[in-house]
């Protein structure tokens, strides 16, 4: 039988002591469980979010003249075609502007004829 050297005996003893000092791992903490009977319920399928709705078709309405709107010719939400009159803008003011433009044109024409003479 062979003898172990003193260094080997010390190593075996230290290994034995180290293994004996291991602590047992603590069991994981369990969460409480609630048990209930199964029952059928209706589930409402609903999603809430914020966003922006965009129409497939849209129209841009712009007046060709400035002024106060005196009459709406269609109801809001009604269908119209391109070129339909949607609103009337102060016809009296437009008539006065037209008369002023005609008077200036006549004055310019008279001035031209005078200069030609």
C-alpha angles and dihedrals in degrees: 000000000000125000123230116237115247091252090055092050091051091050092051091048093049091048091051093048093047092051092048093054096058111121119225111252112254112246113251115263109256122222117232114258124214116209120204134166117261116257134177118242135174113248118209109223104213135147123196120200143138123246148127127270117217122195120230089229129027138174132216114212118200130168118234090210133036124241147091119311108241101173138021110210099190133043119247110270094021120134117253135177129229110282096023116137107247102173141005119232117208100300093193092059091047090050091052092048090050092050090049091051091049091049091051091048091050090048091050091048091050090049090050093051091048091052091048090057 
